[in-house]
Structure formats: C-alpha cells, structure tokens
Amino acid sequence: MQPPTDPNPDFAVVGGGIVGLAVARELLARRPGATLTVLERDDAIGRHQTGHNSGVIHAGIYYAPGSLKARLCVAGARAMYEYCDAEGIRYERAGKLIVARDAGEVARLDELERRGAANGVPGLRRLDRDGLREVEPHCEGVAALHSPQTGVVDFGEVARSLAAGLERDGAAVRTGAGVEAIAAAPGGRLALRHAGGETRPRFAVFCAGAWSDRLATLAGAPADPRIVPFRGAYLRLRPGRAALVRSLIYPVPDPSLPFLGVHLSRHVDGEVSLGPTALLSPARAPGGGVGARRRLGDLAATAAWPGSWRMARRWWRTGLGELADALDRRRLARAASSYVPGIEAADLEPWFAGIRAQAVGRDGGLVDDFVIHDTERAVHVRNAPSPAATSSLAIAKLIADRVDERLR
Ligand SMILES: Cc1cc2nc3c(=O)[nH]c(=O)nc-3n(C[C@H](O)[C@H](O)[C@H](O)COP(=O)(O)OP(=O)(O)OC[C@H]3O[C@@H](n4cnc5c(N)ncnc54)[C@H](O)[C@@H]3O)c2cc1C
C-alpha cells in the first residue's frame, strides 16, 4: 500500500524510467520545497527500456555534430559518471572498439572519427590491426576506433537510486498509476486521471518511452511522430567463452539506420552479450505481463500509422534480415565471428530482450534525434532512444530549462 500523495503538486512527471526520474530530480533540485509526484504505470520503476538495454555509457561518437544526441550524450556521460561516483553505483570505464572489417568500412570509420572529434569525445584514438589486438586480443579487423571513456553500468540501478533520492527529498514516486486521461483543471492546473485517482499538477513532464506519442496526442500535441516498437533481443556468451571479449566490440554501423549494429558487450556484472537485434515488434513492451488486448492495441496503432507502411516499403530487405537473425542463432554468431572469429553458435544462449521506442515520421523516416514537444502546461519527451539512458541527466537539464522558461 502506497502512502497518500498530494493531489495538487507543483509538478507531475509521468513515466518512471531513467529519463522521467532524472527530470524529476532536476526539477526538484532547482526548486527546493516544490512538491512533485512521479506517476508510473507499472508496479515498479525502470521496468521498460531503462531495465533492458546494453548498459553502455556512450561517449558520443556516432551522432551528427550539433544534434541534441551529440550534445547531450557527451554532457550526459560526464554527469552519469559523477552521479555514480556520488551515489556509490558500480560502473566501469571499460573502453570500446568500433572495428572496420575491410577497406570498405574504413571510410565509414573515418566519418565516425570526424564526428567523435567534432562532438568532443574524450580520448578517441585510431588503431591499426596490431593496436586493436592489444585492446581485444581475439578481435580481427583492419582498423578500429578506440574510445577509452565508454563505460558500462546498470541503468536500472541508476533509476532505483534516482527514485530513492527523490523520495528522500520529499517527492512521491507512485507506481501502478498509469495516466489514462489528461484535461485542463481549474486554477491553471492539469488533471491527470490514473489508476490511483487524479493528480492535478501546475505543470507536467511526460517521459513515457514507448507510450510517449499516445500521451502527447492526448494532451493535444501533433500526431507526428509516432512510436514504432523494435524488439532488441540479446544472446549471452556461455561462461567458458566470455573471455573472448574484454570490454565492448562494435561493428561499423549502417549510417542510414539509427541503430548501432549487433555488438559484443561485457556488462557490469561480467556477462558478455551479443545483440541487440532490431525486429519490428507487435507490442510496445516485451512479452510477459502485457495482456493480449494491449498487444493488439499496439499492433493496431503501428498499422494505423502511415509512416509504418512507408518505413516497411523502404526497409523490407533489412527487416527480413532482422527476422532471419532473430530466428537463427547461427546468423548472429556468423556476424559476430566476422570480428571475433572464435565465436560459434554453440557458444551462445538466449538472454533477454528490450523494446526500443523508436519514433517514425509520417514520411516513414526513422527519427534520429531526441524530440521534445510542448503542450498546454506540459512538456513531452517524444523520442528518447539510445543514447538517452547515458544522456538522461543532461536531457533533464534541457527539460528543466524549458520548464523554467515556460513558467517565467
Ligand atoms: C535494446 C536496447 C538497448 C539499448 N542500449 C542502450 C545503451 O547501451 N546505452 C544507452 O544510453 N541507451 C540504450 N538504450 C536506450 C535507453 O534504454 C533508453 O533511451 C532509455 O532507457 C529511455 O528511458 P525512458 O525513461 O525514456 O523510457 P523507459 O525506460 O521506457 O520508461 C518509460 C516509462 O514510462 C512508463 N509509462 C508509459 N506509459 C505511462 C502512462 N500512461 N502513465 C504512467 N507511466 C507510463 C512506462 O511504464 C515506463 O516505466 C537501449 C534501448 C534498448 C531497448
């Protein structure tokens, strides 16, 4: 049983993932004494993307210079390390290699190096074949970028720590409080109707991940972009084979997609994963715990969005490849063995899956950058895919600046 919470707080944050919790922390830090309630639909926080990802504190290499992702990833990684130091959260600056397997990939590696330098990624350096083998002795490639400041952490643990900090500072974190309706309320407030009753804040920030489009449109924001969910499944290297990977080994990604490619990651708990796949998903949450009705609703929403069909027409070949990868472990093993030759299908076992909340425009384009919209008395985070966990503390500052401006 949760204690009763203030029905009329100054702020409500909808969504108890890492972004919502970081935003709540920043709002309170700027206004000590303000009242704030986090409303989370699930019965625990951090259960969705925040708790099901690669756990990589990205350094900011990939993103177009000047984009929100570029700015907020570099600043967010710095802030994440500082936060983990302050709160005693385990992390490792494990370092990461992006490996070019042939001359064709070297030109794309050049572009990543240029972007990394423009984004101010610390310590980025180019390695030749011998250099990359010093970092990862079992890895093969013709060249690599090494990012020594890339790290790993459990973002779920970060979220739990943020929630505990909020409660210490007097905020309420309500679970089982899925917001279903949004309306104007008397006295310049918003009425948020949820499973636990009604909360009427002066201002709200919506950080609902895969459901961000639904809440934004309920609040009067434009329909574009919509969330289209992509399932990212991970395999795990069997214990005896985990020594093939010291830290993080990534391929050179396809520049036309906002995904980083199937990579090998040593997580902070020592497990080594291979993944994630990127398969169009019928549902916005991974299998368990989601009723058939909600899954059907998710599927219908994806099918009703013209952008989904335009995207499917453009990417059907890639989609078929992803489907084959999801069904056949040997294909993923082959992909991994193209840069770590020792890996075989027998070394891999199923691990976990996360659902990426990827915004897709009406034109069928996968929206690359973070997207934030304003509605009456509210701000909505509408596209916060990777590296939003890394960037969460910096996204929080950006949102809080926006709220300050709106309330001035
Ligand atoms: C497979 C995968 C790998 C990734 N790898 C990385 C990585 O290595 N590094 C990195 O930085 N990022 C990574 N990401 C991205 C990162 O996980 C997300 O960007 C980040 O977790 C987004 O956080 P969030 O709080 O916006 O969303 P979420 O964690 O999804 O939280 C949204 C919350 O809103 C709640 N909610 C939804 N609707 C309602 C409602 N109506 N009322 C109340 N609450 C509601 C949900 O229950 C949920 O708890 C990865 C993502 C995936 C899926």
The ligand as an SDF file (V2000), in Angstrom:
LIG
                    3D

 53 58  0  0  0  0  0  0  0  0999 V2000
   17.7460   -2.9820  -26.6560 C   0  0  0  0  0  0  0  0  0  0  0  0
   18.1300   -1.6080  -26.1760 C   0  0  0  0  0  0  0  0  0  0  0  0
   19.4800   -1.2790  -25.9810 C   0  0  0  0  0  0  0  0  0  0  0  0
   19.8220   -0.0070  -25.5340 C   0  0  0  0  0  0  0  0  0  0  0  0
   21.1320    0.2670  -25.2050 N   0  0  0  0  0  0  0  0  0  0  0  0
   21.4320    1.4760  -24.6460 C   0  0  0  0  0  0  0  0  0  0  0  0
   22.7530    1.7430  -24.1840 C   0  0  0  0  0  0  0  0  0  0  0  0
   23.6070    0.8760  -24.1720 O   0  0  0  0  0  0  0  0  0  0  0  0
   23.0140    2.9860  -23.7110 N   0  0  0  0  0  0  0  0  0  0  0  0
   22.0710    3.9770  -23.6580 C   0  0  0  0  0  0  0  0  0  0  0  0
   22.3760    5.0900  -23.2550 O   0  0  0  0  0  0  0  0  0  0  0  0
   20.8080    3.7230  -24.0730 N   0  0  0  0  0  0  0  0  0  0  0  0
   20.4760    2.4930  -24.5260 C   0  0  0  0  0  0  0  0  0  0  0  0
   19.1980    2.2220  -24.9060 N   0  0  0  0  0  0  0  0  0  0  0  0
   18.1980    3.2850  -24.8310 C   0  0  0  0  0  0  0  0  0  0  0  0
   17.7400    3.5190  -23.4110 C   0  0  0  0  0  0  0  0  0  0  0  0
   17.4320    2.3020  -22.7450 O   0  0  0  0  0  0  0  0  0  0  0  0
   16.5090    4.4190  -23.4650 C   0  0  0  0  0  0  0  0  0  0  0  0
   16.8140    5.5210  -24.2740 O   0  0  0  0  0  0  0  0  0  0  0  0
   16.1240    4.9480  -22.0930 C   0  0  0  0  0  0  0  0  0  0  0  0
   16.0240    3.8880  -21.1600 O   0  0  0  0  0  0  0  0  0  0  0  0
   14.8140    5.7080  -22.1900 C   0  0  0  0  0  0  0  0  0  0  0  0
   14.3550    5.9440  -20.8990 O   0  0  0  0  0  0  0  0  0  0  0  0
   12.8790    6.4350  -20.6910 P   0  0  0  0  0  0  0  0  0  0  0  0
   12.7530    6.7770  -19.2590 O   0  0  0  0  0  0  0  0  0  0  0  0
   12.5810    7.4920  -21.7030 O   0  0  0  0  0  0  0  0  0  0  0  0
   11.9730    5.2090  -21.1280 O   0  0  0  0  0  0  0  0  0  0  0  0
   11.5110    3.8850  -20.3480 P   0  0  0  0  0  0  0  0  0  0  0  0
   12.6210    3.2950  -19.5730 O   0  0  0  0  0  0  0  0  0  0  0  0
   10.8710    3.0210  -21.3740 O   0  0  0  0  0  0  0  0  0  0  0  0
   10.4520    4.4100  -19.3150 O   0  0  0  0  0  0  0  0  0  0  0  0
    9.1880    4.9050  -19.6870 C   0  0  0  0  0  0  0  0  0  0  0  0
    8.2660    4.6540  -18.5260 C   0  0  0  0  0  0  0  0  0  0  0  0
    7.0070    5.2860  -18.7490 O   0  0  0  0  0  0  0  0  0  0  0  0
    6.0150    4.4630  -18.1890 C   0  0  0  0  0  0  0  0  0  0  0  0
    4.7020    4.7970  -18.7630 N   0  0  0  0  0  0  0  0  0  0  0  0
    4.2880    4.5810  -20.0210 C   0  0  0  0  0  0  0  0  0  0  0  0
    3.0180    4.9940  -20.1890 N   0  0  0  0  0  0  0  0  0  0  0  0
    2.6320    5.5030  -18.9990 C   0  0  0  0  0  0  0  0  0  0  0  0
    1.4280    6.0870  -18.5370 C   0  0  0  0  0  0  0  0  0  0  0  0
    0.3540    6.2140  -19.3260 N   0  0  0  0  0  0  0  0  0  0  0  0
    1.3580    6.5120  -17.2460 N   0  0  0  0  0  0  0  0  0  0  0  0
    2.4290    6.3680  -16.4090 C   0  0  0  0  0  0  0  0  0  0  0  0
    3.5960    5.8090  -16.8030 N   0  0  0  0  0  0  0  0  0  0  0  0
    3.7020    5.3920  -18.0860 C   0  0  0  0  0  0  0  0  0  0  0  0
    6.4740    3.0630  -18.5360 C   0  0  0  0  0  0  0  0  0  0  0  0
    5.8410    2.0830  -17.7310 O   0  0  0  0  0  0  0  0  0  0  0  0
    7.9690    3.1750  -18.3080 C   0  0  0  0  0  0  0  0  0  0  0  0
    8.3480    2.7990  -16.9980 O   0  0  0  0  0  0  0  0  0  0  0  0
   18.8270    0.9630  -25.3330 C   0  0  0  0  0  0  0  0  0  0  0  0
   17.4670    0.6210  -25.5150 C   0  0  0  0  0  0  0  0  0  0  0  0
   17.1190   -0.6590  -25.8860 C   0  0  0  0  0  0  0  0  0  0  0  0
   15.6720   -1.0280  -25.9690 C   0  0  0  0  0  0  0  0  0  0  0  0
  1  2  1  0
  2  3  1  0
  2 52  2  0
  3  4  2  0
  4  5  1  0
  4 50  1  0
  5  6  2  0
  6  7  1  0
  6 13  1  0
  7  8  2  0
  7  9  1  0
  9 10  1  0
 10 11  2  0
 10 12  1  0
 12 13  2  0
 13 14  1  0
 14 15  1  0
 14 50  1  0
 15 16  1  0
 16 17  1  0
 16 18  1  0
 18 19  1  0
 18 20  1  0
 20 21  1  0
 20 22  1  0
 22 23  1  0
 23 24  1  0
 24 25  2  0
 24 26  1  0
 24 27  1  0
 27 28  1  0
 28 29  2  0
 28 30  1  0
 28 31  1  0
 31 32  1  0
 32 33  1  0
 33 34  1  0
 33 48  1  0
 34 35  1  0
 35 36  1  0
 35 46  1  0
 36 37  1  0
 36 45  1  0
 37 38  2  0
 38 39  1  0
 39 40  1  0
 39 45  2  0
 40 41  1  0
 40 42  2  0
 42 43  1  0
 43 44  2  0
 44 45  1  0
 46 47  1  0
 46 48  1  0
 48 49  1  0
 50 51  2  0
 51 52  1  0
 52 53  1  0
M  END
$$$$
